[in-house]
Amino acid sequence: MNTDHSPIYSSLASDKDLREILLMYIEEMPDRIVRLERECTARNWSELCIAAHQLKGSAGSHGFAEISLAAAELETALKTKQPEEQIRISVQHLTDLCRRVTAD
């Protein structure tokens, strides 16, 4: 169980020109979490894989390397047909990280 609740900041947070874009990305994170959880609950592995792939790219390009890595791990678990329990653990880890993003 993950006990780390410290905030996760973008590596791009100090770039004033990107602040508005980062804020919008962070604002949209709850929707991404809902999608991940919904697809996992529905056992819709193909849509979950798409969501993980998209999050891997968007998180990385917005400076959230830790989230990008966790999304990549979930994508790999899905593509290699890991046991459902492992996939659910990966989703939980990823959504826990996503809940920790902040701009301030």
C-alpha positions in Angstrom: 0.0 0.0 0.0 1.3 3.4 -0.9 1.6 5.7 2.0 3.3 8.6 0.2 0.9 11.5 0.0 3.4 14.2 -0.9 2.4 16.5 -3.8 3.8 15.8 -7.3 4.9 18.9 -9.2 5.7 19.2 -12.8 9.3 19.5 -13.8 8.1 22.4 -16.0 6.4 24.3 -13.1 9.1 27.0 -13.0 8.4 28.0 -16.6 6.0 30.9 -16.3 5.0 30.6 -20.0 3.7 27.1 -19.4 1.8 27.8 -16.2 -1.6 28.1 -17.7 -1.2 24.9 -19.7 -0.1 23.0 -16.7 -3.0 24.4 -14.6 -5.5 23.2 -17.3 -3.8 19.8 -17.4 -3.9 19.4 -13.6 -7.6 20.6 -13.6 -8.4 17.8 -16.1 -6.7 15.1 -14.0 -9.9 14.0 -12.1 -11.5 13.1 -15.5 -8.5 11.0 -16.4 -8.7 9.2 -13.0 -12.4 8.5 -13.5 -11.7 7.1 -17.0 -9.0 4.8 -15.7 -11.1 3.5 -12.8 -14.2 3.1 -15.0 -12.4 1.0 -17.6 -10.7 -1.1 -15.0 -14.0 -1.7 -13.1 -15.7 -2.7 -16.5 -12.7 -4.9 -17.3 -12.5 -3.0 -20.6 -8.8 -3.8 -21.0 -8.5 -2.4 -24.6 -9.9 1.0 -23.5 -7.8 1.0 -20.4 -4.7 0.4 -22.5 -5.6 3.4 -24.7 -6.1 5.5 -21.6 -2.8 4.4 -20.1 -1.0 5.1 -23.4 -2.5 8.6 -23.7 -1.7 9.4 -20.0 1.9 8.1 -20.5 2.4 10.7 -23.3 0.5 13.6 -21.9 2.0 13.3 -18.4 5.5 13.0 -19.8 5.0 16.1 -22.0 3.6 18.1 -19.1 6.6 17.3 -16.9 5.1 14.5 -14.7 7.7 11.8 -15.4 6.6 9.7 -12.4 3.1 9.4 -13.7 4.3 8.8 -17.2 6.4 5.9 -15.9 3.4 4.4 -14.0 1.2 4.7 -17.0 3.8 2.9 -19.1 3.9 0.1 -16.6 0.2 -0.2 -16.7 0.2 -0.2 -20.5 2.9 -3.0 -20.5 0.9 -5.0 -18.0 -2.1 -4.9 -20.2 -0.3 -5.6 -23.5 1.5 -8.6 -21.9 -1.8 -9.8 -20.4 -0.7 -9.8 -16.8 -3.1 -11.2 -14.2 -6.1 -9.0 -13.5 -5.0 -8.5 -9.9 -1.7 -7.0 -11.2 -3.5 -4.8 -13.6 -5.7 -3.5 -10.8 -2.7 -2.9 -8.6 -1.1 -0.9 -11.4 -4.3 1.2 -11.9 -4.5 1.9 -8.2 -0.8 3.0 -8.1 -1.3 5.2 -11.2 -4.5 6.8 -9.9 -2.9 7.4 -6.5 -0.1 9.3 -8.2 -2.5 11.3 -10.4 -4.4 12.4 -7.3 -1.2 13.9 -5.9 -0.5 16.3 -8.8 -0.6 20.0 -7.9 0.6 23.3 -9.3 1.2 25.0 -5.9 
